[in-house]
Amino acid sequence: LRQRLDKQWQLLVRTGRGDELWHAQLLTVHRYPWVIIINFKITAPYRKPLSITVFRDQVNSENWRALNVLANTVME
């Protein structure tokens, strides 16, 4: 990887005004057998924390594997 994983994330967020692109920093990823919790610090359009919880049965096996790779990389 050429860039740090904790910097320069772009999140597509559905808001009351439609879909918006927010900029964020990745803070932590917590991995459990059936759930992954991803914590961001939104930096634009304003500053606030954002926590995303993904349950294993909400995504297909390929996306679950990718989330686990992310969790392993961030935890190193």
N, CA and C atoms as a LAMMPS dump frame, in Angstrom:
ITEM: TIMESTEP
0
ITEM: NUMBER OF ATOMS
228
ITEM: BOX BOUNDS ff ff ff
-5.0000000000000000e+02 5.0000000000000000e+02
-5.0000000000000000e+02 5.0000000000000000e+02
-5.0000000000000000e+02 5.0000000000000000e+02
ITEM: ATOMS id mol type element x y z
1 1 1 N 0.845 -1.185 0
2 1 2 C 0 0 0
3 1 3 C 0.88 1.235 0
4 2 1 N 0.534 2.163 -0.853
5 2 2 C 1.34 3.375 -0.973
6 2 3 C 0.878 4.47 -0.036
7 3 1 N -0.37 4.415 0.422
8 3 2 C -0.89 5.461 1.294
9 3 3 C -1.302 4.858 2.624
10 4 1 N -1.292 5.67 3.646
11 4 2 C -1.737 5.216 4.953
12 4 3 C -3.239 4.951 4.922
13 5 1 N -3.656 3.866 5.545
14 5 2 C -5.072 3.499 5.535
15 5 3 C -5.932 4.412 6.391
16 6 1 N -5.34 5.114 7.346
17 6 2 C -6.154 5.934 8.235
18 6 3 C -6.446 7.321 7.665
19 7 1 N -5.848 7.678 6.564
20 7 2 C -6.007 9.022 5.986
21 7 3 C -6.837 8.994 4.708
22 8 1 N -7.486 10.109 4.423
23 8 2 C -8.1 10.391 3.124
24 8 3 C -9.159 9.387 2.683
25 9 1 N -10.094 9.077 3.551
26 9 2 C -11.234 8.244 3.173
27 9 3 C -12.324 9.125 2.611
28 10 1 N -13.044 8.626 1.632
29 10 2 C -14.223 9.298 1.095
30 10 3 C -15.41 8.361 1.289
31 11 1 N -16.409 8.846 2.009
32 11 2 C -17.573 8.033 2.332
33 11 3 C -18.79 8.59 1.609
34 12 1 N -19.518 7.74 0.919
35 12 2 C -20.762 8.136 0.284
36 12 3 C -21.868 7.941 1.317
37 13 1 N -22.454 9.054 1.772
38 13 2 C -23.411 9.036 2.872
39 13 3 C -24.768 9.524 2.376
40 14 1 N -25.794 8.753 2.677
41 14 2 C -27.163 9.16 2.327
42 14 3 C -27.681 10.075 3.423
43 15 1 N -28.05 11.299 3.035
44 15 2 C -28.559 12.294 3.98
45 15 3 C -29.952 12.732 3.541
46 16 1 N -30.547 13.618 4.3
47 16 2 C -31.845 14.17 3.941
48 16 3 C -31.799 14.991 2.662
49 17 1 N -30.607 15.418 2.263
50 17 2 C -30.435 16.203 1.033
51 17 3 C -29.977 15.333 -0.132
52 18 1 N -29.987 14.017 0.057
53 18 2 C -29.515 13.111 -0.983
54 18 3 C -28.16 12.527 -0.612
55 19 1 N -27.518 11.864 -1.549
56 19 2 C -26.206 11.271 -1.306
57 19 3 C -25.132 12.353 -1.334
58 20 1 N -24.249 12.308 -0.332
59 20 2 C -23.158 13.281 -0.232
60 20 3 C -21.843 12.551 -0.03
61 21 1 N -20.771 13.143 -0.509
62 21 2 C -19.434 12.602 -0.339
63 21 3 C -18.788 13.312 0.852
64 22 1 N -18.481 12.554 1.893
65 22 2 C -17.846 13.095 3.09
66 22 3 C -16.404 12.626 3.152
67 23 1 N -15.531 13.45 3.69
68 23 2 C -14.129 13.108 3.885
69 23 3 C -13.932 12.689 5.34
70 24 1 N -13.085 11.668 5.546
71 24 2 C -12.929 11.136 6.893
72 24 3 C -11.543 10.545 7.103
73 25 1 N -11.227 10.348 8.387
74 25 2 C -10.046 9.602 8.783
75 25 3 C -10.526 8.336 9.482
76 26 1 N -9.906 7.225 9.177
77 26 2 C -10.224 5.96 9.82
78 26 3 C -9.544 5.924 11.183
79 27 1 N -10.327 5.726 12.236
80 27 2 C -9.763 5.692 13.584
81 27 3 C -9.472 4.266 14.043
82 28 1 N -10.502 3.418 14.052
83 28 2 C -10.331 2.047 14.521
84 28 3 C -11.249 1.106 13.759
85 29 1 N -10.861 -0.161 13.76
86 29 2 C -11.713 -1.234 13.242
87 29 3 C -11.681 -2.344 14.286
88 30 1 N -12.858 -2.701 14.794
89 30 2 C -12.971 -3.783 15.774
90 30 3 C -13.619 -4.969 15.08
91 31 1 N -12.966 -6.111 15.156
92 31 2 C -13.442 -7.299 14.453
93 31 3 C -13.846 -8.357 15.465
94 32 1 N -15.033 -8.883 15.267
95 32 2 C -15.565 -9.979 16.061
96 32 3 C -16.062 -11.044 15.081
97 33 1 N -16.358 -12.261 15.537
98 33 2 C -16.757 -13.306 14.587
99 33 3 C -17.962 -12.946 13.705
100 34 1 N -18.928 -12.202 14.233
101 34 2 C -20.157 -11.936 13.475
102 34 3 C -20.39 -10.465 13.175
103 35 1 N -19.46 -9.591 13.58
104 35 2 C -19.667 -8.158 13.379
105 35 3 C -18.316 -7.453 13.268
106 36 1 N -18.293 -6.396 12.471
107 36 2 C -17.127 -5.513 12.367
108 36 3 C -17.629 -4.092 12.609
109 37 1 N -16.937 -3.377 13.494
110 37 2 C -17.306 -2 13.823
111 37 3 C -16.176 -1.091 13.351
112 38 1 N -16.523 -0.138 12.495
113 38 2 C -15.54 0.773 11.905
114 38 3 C -15.834 2.182 12.424
115 39 1 N -14.817 2.822 12.995
116 39 2 C -14.97 4.165 13.544
117 39 3 C -14.167 5.166 12.725
118 40 1 N -14.855 6.208 12.301
119 40 2 C -14.248 7.282 11.515
120 40 3 C -14.354 8.606 12.257
121 41 1 N -13.495 9.549 11.869
122 41 2 C -13.652 10.95 12.254
123 41 3 C -13.933 11.701 10.962
124 42 1 N -15.156 12.182 10.815
125 42 2 C -15.516 12.967 9.633
126 42 3 C -14.767 14.291 9.704
127 43 1 N -14.14 14.684 8.595
128 43 2 C -13.397 15.95 8.557
129 43 3 C -14.067 16.982 7.659
130 44 1 N -14.916 16.561 6.737
131 44 2 C -15.662 17.498 5.883
132 44 3 C -16.927 16.782 5.428
133 45 1 N -18.052 17.403 5.422
134 45 2 C -18.322 18.841 5.43
135 45 3 C -18.24 19.478 6.811
136 46 1 N -18.178 18.698 7.885
137 46 2 C -17.989 19.214 9.233
138 46 3 C -17.345 18.101 10.05
139 47 1 N -16.923 18.411 11.257
140 47 2 C -16.238 17.414 12.083
141 47 3 C -17.218 16.731 13.025
142 48 1 N -17.189 15.393 12.984
143 48 2 C -17.991 14.603 13.918
144 48 3 C -17.543 13.153 13.826
145 49 1 N -17.796 12.369 14.876
146 49 2 C -17.475 10.94 14.802
147 49 3 C -18.564 10.186 14.051
148 50 1 N -18.181 9.061 13.456
149 50 2 C -19.137 8.207 12.763
150 50 3 C -18.728 6.762 13.009
151 51 1 N -19.656 5.967 13.497
152 51 2 C -19.419 4.555 13.733
153 51 3 C -20.33 3.744 12.819
154 52 1 N -19.753 2.764 12.128
155 52 2 C -20.507 1.915 11.211
156 52 3 C -20.371 0.474 11.693
157 53 1 N -21.502 -0.184 11.874
158 53 2 C -21.538 -1.578 12.306
159 53 3 C -22.019 -2.433 11.145
160 54 1 N -21.226 -3.448 10.792
161 54 2 C -21.579 -4.346 9.696
162 54 3 C -21.66 -5.762 10.263
163 55 1 N -22.851 -6.355 10.159
164 55 2 C -23.036 -7.739 10.589
165 55 3 C -22.715 -8.675 9.423
166 56 1 N -22.183 -9.825 9.753
167 56 2 C -21.738 -10.774 8.731
168 56 3 C -22.85 -11.153 7.751
169 57 1 N -24.09 -11.255 8.236
170 57 2 C -25.19 -11.657 7.353
171 57 3 C -25.725 -10.509 6.496
172 58 1 N -25.145 -9.303 6.636
173 58 2 C -25.571 -8.163 5.825
174 58 3 C -24.802 -8.035 4.517
175 59 1 N -23.682 -8.74 4.398
176 59 2 C -22.832 -8.619 3.21
177 59 3 C -22.52 -10.006 2.66
178 60 1 N -22.102 -10.048 1.4
179 60 2 C -21.722 -11.338 0.821
180 60 3 C -20.335 -11.744 1.322
181 61 1 N -19.937 -12.968 1.043
182 61 2 C -18.678 -13.505 1.576
183 61 3 C -17.452 -12.739 1.073
184 62 1 N -17.503 -12.245 -0.155
185 62 2 C -16.372 -11.48 -0.694
186 62 3 C -16.19 -10.158 0.058
187 63 1 N -17.285 -9.45 0.317
188 63 2 C -17.195 -8.194 1.064
189 63 3 C -16.798 -8.437 2.511
190 64 1 N -17.278 -9.533 3.115
191 64 2 C -16.885 -9.859 4.488
192 64 3 C -15.385 -10.132 4.562
193 65 1 N -14.858 -10.838 3.567
194 65 2 C -13.419 -11.101 3.523
195 65 3 C -12.638 -9.797 3.392
196 66 1 N -13.109 -8.889 2.542
197 66 2 C -12.431 -7.6 2.362
198 66 3 C -12.448 -6.787 3.658
199 67 1 N -13.551 -6.806 4.38
200 67 2 C -13.615 -6.101 5.663
201 67 3 C -12.646 -6.707 6.677
202 68 1 N -12.496 -8.02 6.653
203 68 2 C -11.541 -8.671 7.544
204 68 3 C -10.104 -8.314 7.192
205 69 1 N -9.81 -8.208 5.913
206 69 2 C -8.482 -7.779 5.486
207 69 3 C -8.212 -6.358 5.991
208 70 1 N -9.199 -5.487 5.863
209 70 2 C -9.064 -4.117 6.36
210 70 3 C -8.817 -4.141 7.871
211 71 1 N -9.606 -4.92 8.596
212 71 2 C -9.445 -4.99 10.054
213 71 3 C -8.052 -5.49 10.439
214 72 1 N -7.577 -6.513 9.751
215 72 2 C -6.24 -7.04 10.045
216 72 3 C -5.153 -6.017 9.747
217 73 1 N -5.309 -5.282 8.67
218 73 2 C -4.309 -4.288 8.278
219 73 3 C -4.272 -3.13 9.251
220 74 1 N -5.449 -2.659 9.673
221 74 2 C -5.503 -1.518 10.593
222 74 3 C -5.007 -1.916 11.967
223 75 1 N -5.244 -3.156 12.392
224 75 2 C -4.87 -3.592 13.73
225 75 3 C -3.373 -3.863 13.838
226 76 1 N -2.646 -3.962 12.748
227 76 2 C -1.204 -4.26 12.799
228 76 3 C -0.417 -3.101 13.319
